[in-house]
């Protein structure tokens, strides 16, 4: 399997090179040359596999430059720090199933992929006798999951930018209380889009990127998407046994990476197994507006109780548009050039029809989120975090509006204890505090506060790499 860029100016390269490149050197995002198709017989063979072995079977379809036994061991090691052998339990609440993706060390879905990336980086760097500097931006959970994936690992430094005072207190503590010398937190006086723009600008400085061995660990790195494809297939296997097909997935969406993984899984399995994906947004609903109108247009970012979704420019959206543009990289680049100049990207009515075959989308307000959390607690004694509540609300609207039939899965992206203020507002009680969070507030914190200054960030990397 070889990988290419959405912008079309990179010759096909193997997986390991794709992993280390992160953002493509032509400014695009890396994608596989082809998407494997999974047969009914293969799915049947996978039905009884535990999660780590299913992950290995899926990943080896995309990774052929790491020996299979080595890859298997890397995958198995990636899931040793999860608090349940199921890795991603599927919990039924009425009509809906909640896919709990928060059983890793930082209690967020990002652990599913970032524990794997940490193992991959360590393996490759040891083989190549190299060092890297990981640079990423986070709206909340990616930062802590990335840090926990590589903390203390040899030959790796990690620099994570987050919007100062715009992540939840627990999310900030998870990042800033890590004392390992290879971990550096940078708090930017701005919003997440400002952090992401700084990171992308630095990666586009190819000399700086090469000189300081920069690589990405956020969802612009293809390996992140690949690891997330697995749990969609995991759910299909579970619900196929219960004759609940096709499966509809509701995905709380900010950067479009998680739902793009669902799009890849849908291409692998087909409409028989995965029907439409429900794209759930909060008030920062650029993607919902796009699916309704065909216009992808910037607006101001609003702070909400679901901060990991407080994003206006979805970095992984380019990967989906590549397929929507029928893999025409020139047309894709022209559209993004227009977007950079005007703040708006529009597609044709025919393309919009295609979009609506892949996605439904609904925007859920903060008041609605609070009501959903209360209703689920009162009815099922189940506590949803605010992001998951957005997904549940969108799924319920899709079922009612389109009279959907099949299996319904809402991705639960974070443990509710990460957002105690929103939970208390909804149900007049705090969520139980998991062991991983106990005592965090007593630990010393390390973060470096900076303005939106590209040179200051670069200088910090140079001095601390």
Number of C-alpha atoms within 10 A of each C-alpha: 17 19 22 21 25 27 23 20 15 15 9 18 16 16 22 18 14 23 21 22 21 24 25 23 18 14 19 23 27 28 23 19 14 11 14 16 14 15 11 11 8 10 15 12 9 18 16 12 13 13 21 22 16 18 22 21 17 19 19 16 13 20 19 15 14 15 10 14 10 11 21 19 14 21 24 17 14 23 23 15 15 19 13 12 14 14 21 23 19 21 14 13 13 9 11 18 21 23 21 22 22 24 24 25 20 28 26 23 24 28 30 26 26 29 28 21 24 22 20 20 23 18 16 17 16 12 9 8 9 13 19 20 21 25 25 25 29 21 26 27 26 27 29 28 30 29 29 22 24 25 20 16 17 15 16 21 24 26 24 25 27 30 24 20 13 22 24 19 15 18 22 23 20 23 27 24 19 22 15 13 12 20 26 25 24 22 23 24 18 16 22 28 21 20 25 22 16 22 20 19 12 19 23 17 12 14 11 14 17 13 9 16 18 25 21 24 30 28 25 23 24 25 27 24 22 22 24 25 24 23 23 23 24 21 21 25 19 14 21 18 11 10 12 16 19 21 25 26 28 32 29 31 28 30 23 24 24 24 29 22 22 25 21 19 25 23 15 18 20 16 14 10 22 26 21 21 24 27 28 30 29 31 18 26 27 23 28 24 17 18 21 16 14 21 18 22 18 17 13 8 18 15 17 17 22 26 22 26 28 27 28 22 23 17 20 22 17 19 22 18 19 21 13 16 14 11 16 15 19 14 14 22 18 12 17 15 14 13 16 11 10 11 14 16 19 16 17 11 11 9 15 18 12 13 19 15 11 17 19 21 25 25 23 22 16 18 10 15 27 22 16 21 26 23 17 18 15 12 10 12 11 14 23 29 25 32 29 29 28 33 32 31 24 25 28 17 18 19 15 9 9 9 8 17 13 17 23 24 28 28 27 29 28 25 25 25 20 25 24 20 17 24 24 15 14 21 18 11 12 16 20 11 13 12 8 11 16 9 8 16 13 9 12 11 16 16 18 13 15 17 14 17 12 15 11 12 19 15 10 14 19 13 7 14 17
